[in-house]
Amino acid sequence: MRFNGSDYVPERDDERLGSQIDRVWFAMCDRRWRTLKEISQLTGDPEASISAQLRHLRKPRFGGHCVEKEYVGNGLFKYRLTPAEVTSD
């Protein structure tokens, strides 16, 4: 995986971010709607980090998965991940 950002240091961050995106993936691959708080309770990761990982999972280099976002109310959103179809050439 290839993360990036102005504060990103591969030697320091790769293992942590790789493990984090895996936890978010496994929490969300069942296609159920969840809030960031619910995902945080499942993974133990901070909500801001989960939000970032959900954005990563939309990118082609992280699988190009469909991550839907739906407004619940009062500034609260819920998310659902639908895994991208795997094709073999």
Protein Blocks (a to p, Z undefined) as FASTA:
>chain_A
ZZedjklcfklmmmmmmmmmmmmmmmmmnopacdfklmmmmnopafklmmmmmmmmmpmk
loopacddddfbghiacddddddddddZZ
